Amino acid sequence: MSIFEMLMLLCFGAAWPFSIYRSYKSKSVAGKSPYFLAILVVGYICGILNKVLYNLDFVVYLYCLNLIMVSTDLALYFRNLKLIKKEQKNV
């Protein structure tokens, strides 16, 4: 297990709850890129696969947690986009 890999995942993971909260409360897609979020999802999946296939340790749980948070933010992006389109249609 690499302490630096763990610290990197903890640092990345620390930002996602704030991003998720902001996305949920604001109901806005401003400043969000679904392509960027999708690339992060793919990256975390690759990290999980690497851990499972070559070096399984508890750090895999940090990858999974980050994957869940990024996926949640991506889902909120599409929810917010739908809300915006619905609001524009009603105006």
DSSP file with accessible surface (Angstrom, degrees, kcal/mol):
  #  RESIDUE AA STRUCTURE BP1 BP2  ACC     N-H-->O    O-->H-N    N-H-->O    O-->H-N    TCO  KAPPA ALPHA  PHI   PSI    X-CA   Y-CA   Z-CA
    1    1 A M              0   0  108      0, 0.0     2,-0.6     0, 0.0     3,-0.1   0.000 360.0 360.0 360.0 134.3    0.0    0.0    0.0
    2    2 A S     >  -     0   0   50      1,-0.2     4,-2.1     2,-0.0     5,-0.2  -0.848 360.0-155.8 -97.2 122.7    1.3    3.4   -0.9
    3    3 A I  H  > S+     0   0   81     -2,-0.6     4,-2.6     1,-0.2     5,-0.2   0.868  97.5  54.3 -62.1 -33.6    0.7    6.1    1.7
    4    4 A F  H  > S+     0   0  158      2,-0.2     4,-2.4     1,-0.2    -1,-0.2   0.872 105.7  50.9 -72.1 -35.0    0.9    8.7   -1.1
    5    5 A E  H  > S+     0   0   37      2,-0.2     4,-2.3     1,-0.2    -1,-0.2   0.928 111.9  48.5 -63.8 -43.0   -1.8    7.0   -3.1
    6    6 A M  H  X S+     0   0   31     -4,-2.1     4,-2.4     1,-0.2    -2,-0.2   0.933 111.9  48.2 -63.1 -45.5   -4.0    6.9    0.0
    7    7 A L  H  X S+     0   0   81     -4,-2.6     4,-2.6     2,-0.2    -1,-0.2   0.896 110.0  52.8 -63.9 -38.9   -3.3   10.6    0.7
    8    8 A M  H  X S+     0   0   74     -4,-2.4     4,-2.7     1,-0.2     5,-0.2   0.942 111.1  46.2 -61.2 -46.1   -4.0   11.6   -2.9
    9    9 A L  H  X S+     0   0    1     -4,-2.3     4,-2.6     1,-0.2    -2,-0.2   0.877 111.9  51.2 -66.5 -36.8   -7.4    9.8   -2.8
   10   10 A L  H  X S+     0   0   83     -4,-2.4     4,-1.7     2,-0.2    -1,-0.2   0.916 111.6  47.6 -65.8 -41.4   -8.2   11.4    0.6
   11   11 A C  H  X S+     0   0   89     -4,-2.6     4,-0.7     2,-0.2    -2,-0.2   0.930 115.3  44.2 -65.5 -46.7   -7.4   14.8   -0.8
   12   12 A F  H >X S+     0   0  104     -4,-2.7     3,-0.9     1,-0.2     4,-0.7   0.925 114.1  51.4 -61.5 -43.8   -9.5   14.3   -4.0
   13   13 A G  H 3< S+     0   0    8     -4,-2.6     3,-0.4    -5,-0.2    -1,-0.2   0.792  97.9  66.3 -65.9 -27.8  -12.3   12.8   -1.9
   14   14 A A  H 3< S+     0   0   59     -4,-1.7     4,-0.5     1,-0.2    -1,-0.2   0.811  99.9  51.7 -66.2 -27.2  -12.4   15.7    0.5
   15   15 A A  H <X S+     0   0   59     -3,-0.9     4,-1.7    -4,-0.7     3,-0.3   0.784  94.2  71.3 -80.6 -27.4  -13.6   18.0   -2.3
   16   16 A W  H  X S+     0   0   31     -4,-0.7     4,-3.0    -3,-0.4     5,-0.3   0.875  88.7  57.5 -66.7 -39.1  -16.5   16.0   -3.5
   17   17 A P  H  > S+     0   0   63      0, 0.0     4,-2.5     0, 0.0    -1,-0.2   0.917 109.7  47.6 -58.6 -36.9  -19.0   16.3   -0.6
   18   18 A F  H  > S+     0   0  158     -4,-0.5     4,-2.5    -3,-0.3    -2,-0.2   0.909 112.8  48.1 -67.7 -41.2  -18.8   20.1   -1.1
   19   19 A S  H  X S+     0   0   24     -4,-1.7     4,-2.5     2,-0.2    -1,-0.2   0.910 112.7  48.5 -64.9 -42.8  -19.3   19.8   -4.8
   20   20 A I  H  X S+     0   0   33     -4,-3.0     4,-2.6     2,-0.2    -2,-0.2   0.935 112.2  48.7 -62.9 -45.8  -22.3   17.5   -4.3
   21   21 A Y  H  X S+     0   0  147     -4,-2.5     4,-2.7    -5,-0.3     5,-0.3   0.929 112.3  48.5 -60.8 -45.2  -23.9   19.7   -1.8
   22   22 A R  H  X S+     0   0  133     -4,-2.5     4,-2.6     1,-0.2     5,-0.3   0.915 112.5  48.3 -62.6 -42.9  -23.5   22.8   -4.0
   23   23 A S  H  X S+     0   0    2     -4,-2.5     4,-1.4     1,-0.2     5,-0.4   0.917 113.7  47.3 -63.3 -41.7  -24.9   20.9   -7.0
   24   24 A Y  H  < S+     0   0  129     -4,-2.6    -2,-0.2    -5,-0.2    -1,-0.2   0.931 118.4  39.1 -66.8 -46.1  -27.9   19.7   -5.0
   25   25 A K  H  < S+     0   0  128     -4,-2.7    -2,-0.2    -5,-0.2    -1,-0.2   0.889 118.3  45.2 -74.3 -40.6  -28.7   23.0   -3.4
   26   26 A S  H  < S-     0   0   60     -4,-2.6    -1,-0.2    -5,-0.3    -2,-0.2   0.758  83.9-150.8 -77.4 -26.1  -28.1   25.3   -6.4
   27   27 A K     <  +     0   0  118     -4,-1.4     2,-0.3    -5,-0.3    -3,-0.1   0.855  56.6 124.6  54.3  37.1  -29.9   23.2   -8.9
   28   28 A S        -     0   0   42     -5,-0.4    -1,-0.2    -6,-0.3    52,-0.1  -0.872  59.3-155.5-124.7 155.3  -27.5   24.6  -11.4
   29   29 A V    >   +     0   0   29     -2,-0.3     3,-2.2    51,-0.2    -1,-0.1   0.326  51.2 134.5-108.1   4.3  -25.0   23.1  -13.9
   30   30 A A  T 3  S+     0   0   67      1,-0.3    -2,-0.1     3,-0.0     3,-0.1  -0.288  76.4  10.0 -58.5 130.0  -22.8   26.3  -14.0
   31   31 A G  T 3  S+     0   0   85      1,-0.2     2,-0.4    -2,-0.0    -1,-0.3   0.495 103.6 116.5  80.9   2.8  -19.2   25.4  -13.7
   32   32 A K    <   -     0   0   32     -3,-2.2    -1,-0.2    45,-0.0     3,-0.1  -0.843  45.8-164.0-106.3 143.0  -19.8   21.6  -14.2
   33   33 A S     >  -     0   0   49     -2,-0.4     4,-2.3     1,-0.1     5,-0.2  -0.968   9.3-162.5-124.9 114.5  -18.5   19.5  -17.1
   34   34 A P  H  > S+     0   0   23      0, 0.0     4,-2.5     0, 0.0     5,-0.2   0.842  94.6  56.0 -64.1 -29.3  -20.2   16.2  -17.6
   35   35 A Y  H  > S+     0   0  182      2,-0.2     4,-2.3     1,-0.2     5,-0.2   0.926 107.8  47.3 -67.1 -43.7  -17.2   15.1  -19.7
   36   36 A F  H  > S+     0   0  114      2,-0.2     4,-2.2     1,-0.2    -1,-0.2   0.935 113.5  47.8 -61.6 -46.4  -14.7   15.9  -17.0
   37   37 A L  H  X S+     0   0    5     -4,-2.3     4,-2.3     1,-0.2    -2,-0.2   0.903 111.0  51.5 -63.2 -39.2  -16.9   14.0  -14.4
   38   38 A A  H  X S+     0   0   41     -4,-2.5     4,-2.5     2,-0.2    -1,-0.2   0.896 108.0  52.1 -65.5 -38.4  -17.2   11.0  -16.8
   39   39 A I  H  X S+     0   0  119     -4,-2.3     4,-2.5     1,-0.2    -1,-0.2   0.913 109.2  50.3 -64.0 -39.6  -13.4   11.0  -17.3
   40   40 A L  H  X S+     0   0   35     -4,-2.2     4,-2.8     2,-0.2     5,-0.2   0.908 108.1  52.8 -64.0 -41.0  -13.0   10.9  -13.5
   41   41 A V  H  X S+     0   0   24     -4,-2.3     4,-2.4     2,-0.2    -2,-0.2   0.947 110.7  47.0 -58.2 -47.4  -15.5    8.0  -13.2
   42   42 A V  H  X S+     0   0   87     -4,-2.5     4,-2.5     1,-0.2    -2,-0.2   0.917 111.5  52.1 -61.4 -42.1  -13.5    6.1  -15.8
   43   43 A G  H  X S+     0   0   41     -4,-2.5     4,-2.3     1,-0.2    -2,-0.2   0.919 110.2  47.0 -61.5 -44.3  -10.2    6.9  -13.9
   44   44 A Y  H  X S+     0   0   13     -4,-2.8     4,-2.5     2,-0.2    -1,-0.2   0.891 110.5  52.8 -66.9 -37.1  -11.6    5.7  -10.6
   45   45 A I  H  X S+     0   0   74     -4,-2.4     4,-2.8    -5,-0.2    -2,-0.2   0.932 109.6  49.3 -62.5 -41.9  -12.9    2.5  -12.3
   46   46 A C  H  X S+     0   0   72     -4,-2.5     4,-2.5     1,-0.2    -2,-0.2   0.904 110.1  51.0 -63.4 -40.3   -9.4    1.9  -13.7
   47   47 A G  H  X S+     0   0   10     -4,-2.3     4,-2.2     2,-0.2    -1,-0.2   0.908 110.8  48.4 -62.3 -41.4   -7.9    2.4  -10.3
   48   48 A I  H  X S+     0   0   28     -4,-2.5     4,-2.9     2,-0.2     5,-0.2   0.935 111.4  49.6 -64.0 -46.4  -10.3   -0.1   -8.7
   49   49 A L  H  X S+     0   0   91     -4,-2.8     4,-2.9     1,-0.2     5,-0.3   0.906 109.7  51.8 -61.2 -40.7   -9.6   -2.6  -11.4
   50   50 A N  H  X>S+     0   0   75     -4,-2.5     4,-2.5     1,-0.2     5,-1.0   0.927 112.1  46.3 -60.4 -44.1   -5.8   -2.2  -10.9
   51   51 A K  H  X5S+     0   0    1     -4,-2.2     4,-0.8     3,-0.2    -2,-0.2   0.924 115.4  45.7 -64.5 -45.1   -6.3   -2.7   -7.1
   52   52 A V  H  <5S+     0   0   81     -4,-2.9     4,-0.3     1,-0.2    -2,-0.2   0.911 121.5  36.9 -66.6 -40.3   -8.5   -5.8   -7.6
   53   53 A L  H  <5S+     0   0  116     -4,-2.9    -2,-0.2    -5,-0.2    -1,-0.2   0.806 134.8  10.5 -84.4 -30.7   -6.3   -7.4  -10.3
   54   54 A Y  H  <5S+     0   0  180     -4,-2.5    -3,-0.2    -5,-0.3    -2,-0.1   0.693 131.7  15.3-124.2 -28.7   -2.8   -6.5   -9.1
   55   55 A N     << -     0   0   79     -5,-1.0     2,-0.3    -4,-0.8    -3,-0.1  -0.340  64.8-169.9-154.0  64.5   -2.5   -5.1   -5.6
   56   56 A L        +     0   0  119     -4,-0.3     2,-0.3    -6,-0.1    -4,-0.1  -0.431  27.9 135.0 -68.6 121.1   -5.6   -5.5   -3.5
   57   57 A D  S >  S-     0   0   30     -2,-0.3     3,-1.8     0, 0.0     4,-0.2  -0.891  71.1 -80.5-149.7-177.4   -5.5   -3.5   -0.3
   58   58 A F  T >> S+     0   0  109      1,-0.3     3,-1.6    -2,-0.3     4,-0.6   0.674 113.3  80.5 -68.7 -12.9   -7.9   -1.3    1.7
   59   59 A V  H >> S+     0   0    0      1,-0.3     4,-1.8     2,-0.2     3,-0.9   0.797  76.6  74.7 -62.7 -23.1   -7.1    1.7   -0.6
   60   60 A V  H <> S+     0   0   12     -3,-1.8     4,-2.3     1,-0.3    -1,-0.3   0.849  88.8  59.2 -57.9 -30.7   -9.6    0.1   -3.0
   61   61 A Y  H <> S+     0   0  170     -3,-1.6     4,-2.6    -4,-0.2    -1,-0.3   0.854 101.8  52.6 -68.2 -32.9  -12.3    1.4   -0.7
   62   62 A L  H <X S+     0   0   28     -3,-0.9     4,-2.6    -4,-0.6    -1,-0.2   0.901 108.7  50.0 -67.9 -39.9  -11.1    4.9   -1.1
   63   63 A Y  H  X S+     0   0   26     -4,-1.8     4,-2.6     2,-0.2    -2,-0.2   0.927 112.2  48.1 -60.1 -45.1  -11.4    4.5   -4.9
   64   64 A C  H  X S+     0   0   44     -4,-2.3     4,-2.5     2,-0.2    -2,-0.2   0.918 111.5  49.4 -63.1 -43.6  -14.9    3.1   -4.5
   65   65 A L  H  X S+     0   0   91     -4,-2.6     4,-2.3     2,-0.2    -2,-0.2   0.934 113.0  46.5 -62.2 -45.8  -15.9    6.0   -2.2
   66   66 A N  H  X S+     0   0    3     -4,-2.6     4,-2.8     1,-0.2     5,-0.3   0.899 110.6  53.6 -63.6 -39.9  -14.6    8.6   -4.6
   67   67 A L  H  X S+     0   0   34     -4,-2.6     4,-2.6     1,-0.2    -2,-0.2   0.925 109.0  49.1 -60.0 -43.2  -16.3    6.8   -7.5
   68   68 A I  H  X S+     0   0  103     -4,-2.5     4,-2.2     1,-0.2    -2,-0.2   0.924 112.7  47.3 -62.8 -43.6  -19.6    6.9   -5.7
   69   69 A M  H  X S+     0   0   24     -4,-2.3     4,-2.3     2,-0.2    -2,-0.2   0.926 113.7  45.9 -67.9 -43.0  -19.2   10.6   -5.0
   70   70 A V  H  X S+     0   0    0     -4,-2.8     4,-2.5     1,-0.2    -1,-0.2   0.917 112.9  51.3 -66.0 -40.3  -18.2   11.6   -8.5
   71   71 A S  H  X S+     0   0   46     -4,-2.6     4,-2.6    -5,-0.3    -1,-0.2   0.891 109.0  51.6 -62.9 -38.1  -21.0    9.5   -9.9
   72   72 A T  H  X S+     0   0   56     -4,-2.2     4,-2.5     2,-0.2    -1,-0.2   0.926 110.0  48.5 -63.3 -44.2  -23.4   11.3   -7.5
   73   73 A D  H  X S+     0   0    1     -4,-2.3     4,-1.8     2,-0.2    -2,-0.2   0.902 111.8  49.9 -64.0 -38.7  -22.2   14.6   -8.8
   74   74 A L  H  X S+     0   0   33     -4,-2.5     4,-1.8     2,-0.2    -2,-0.2   0.920 110.3  49.9 -65.2 -42.4  -22.6   13.5  -12.4
   75   75 A A  H  X S+     0   0   62     -4,-2.6     4,-2.3     1,-0.2    -2,-0.2   0.906 109.5  51.8 -63.0 -39.9  -26.1   12.3  -11.7
   76   76 A L  H  X S+     0   0   19     -4,-2.5     4,-3.1     1,-0.2     5,-0.2   0.857 103.7  58.8 -65.3 -33.7  -26.9   15.6  -10.1
   77   77 A Y  H  X S+     0   0   33     -4,-1.8     4,-2.4     2,-0.2    -1,-0.2   0.952 109.9  42.1 -58.3 -48.5  -25.6   17.4  -13.2
   78   78 A F  H  X S+     0   0  112     -4,-1.8     4,-2.2     2,-0.2    -2,-0.2   0.868 114.0  52.1 -70.6 -33.8  -28.2   15.6  -15.3
   79   79 A R  H  X S+     0   0   74     -4,-2.3     4,-2.4     2,-0.2    -2,-0.2   0.948 112.4  45.7 -62.8 -47.6  -30.9   16.1  -12.7
   80   80 A N  H  X S+     0   0    1     -4,-3.1     4,-2.6     2,-0.2    -2,-0.2   0.882 110.2  53.5 -65.1 -38.8  -30.2   19.8  -12.6
   81   81 A L  H  X S+     0   0   46     -4,-2.4     4,-2.5    -5,-0.2    -1,-0.2   0.921 109.8  48.6 -60.7 -42.2  -30.0   20.0  -16.4
   82   82 A K  H  X S+     0   0  160     -4,-2.2     4,-2.4     1,-0.2    -2,-0.2   0.908 111.1  50.3 -64.2 -41.9  -33.5   18.4  -16.6
   83   83 A L  H  X S+     0   0   66     -4,-2.4     4,-2.5     2,-0.2    -2,-0.2   0.902 110.6  49.8 -63.3 -40.8  -34.8   20.8  -14.0
   84   84 A I  H  X S+     0   0   46     -4,-2.6     4,-2.6     2,-0.2    -2,-0.2   0.928 111.7  47.6 -63.8 -45.7  -33.4   23.8  -15.9
   85   85 A K  H  X S+     0   0  129     -4,-2.5     4,-1.9     2,-0.2    -2,-0.2   0.905 112.5  49.7 -63.5 -39.3  -35.0   22.6  -19.2
   86   86 A K  H  X S+     0   0  132     -4,-2.4     4,-1.6     2,-0.2    -2,-0.2   0.916 111.5  48.9 -65.2 -40.7  -38.3   22.0  -17.4
   87   87 A E  H  X S+     0   0  139     -4,-2.5     4,-0.7     1,-0.2    -2,-0.2   0.903 111.0  49.5 -65.7 -41.0  -38.2   25.5  -15.9
   88   88 A Q  H  < S+     0   0  133     -4,-2.6     3,-0.5     1,-0.2    -1,-0.2   0.848 109.0  53.3 -67.5 -32.0  -37.4   27.1  -19.3
   89   89 A K  H  < S+     0   0  179     -4,-1.9    -1,-0.2     1,-0.2    -2,-0.2   0.847 107.8  50.6 -69.8 -34.8  -40.3   25.2  -20.9
   90   90 A N  H  <        0   0  124     -4,-1.6    -1,-0.2    -5,-0.1    -2,-0.2   0.574 360.0 360.0 -79.6 -12.2  -42.7   26.5  -18.3
   91   91 A V     <        0   0  151     -4,-0.7    -3,-0.0    -3,-0.5    -4,-0.0  -0.254 360.0 360.0 -84.7 360.0  -41.6   30.2  -18.8
